């Protein structure tokens, strides 16, 4: 059985270039060569995805999450900080779905406090 290799993705926002590297292959996509219609569609697709991702774990309060992301974006922040709220991973850990060994591994990786 062949070991599964990850595909590394590098996004260069300043130059509008996305690079993919994996399985002995490399591809570079220069977004500046796209026409304005395609750029606009990509912008809308990306905004849609970012807003929808914000409520993936809590659909009942979707509007709170999308509002928080929109507020962050309109204030110039790509990532928003969850002030005083638990992350999804922390909520899962507290719910008891992880074993002690898994929680230790998550803490060691810096994903849990």
ABEGO torsion letter per residue (X at the ends): XBBBBBBBBBBBAAAGBBBBBEGGBBBBBBAAABBAAAAAAAAAAAAAAAAAAAAAABAAAAAAAAAAAAAAAAAGBABBBBBGBBBAAAAAAAAGABBAAAAAAAAAAGABX
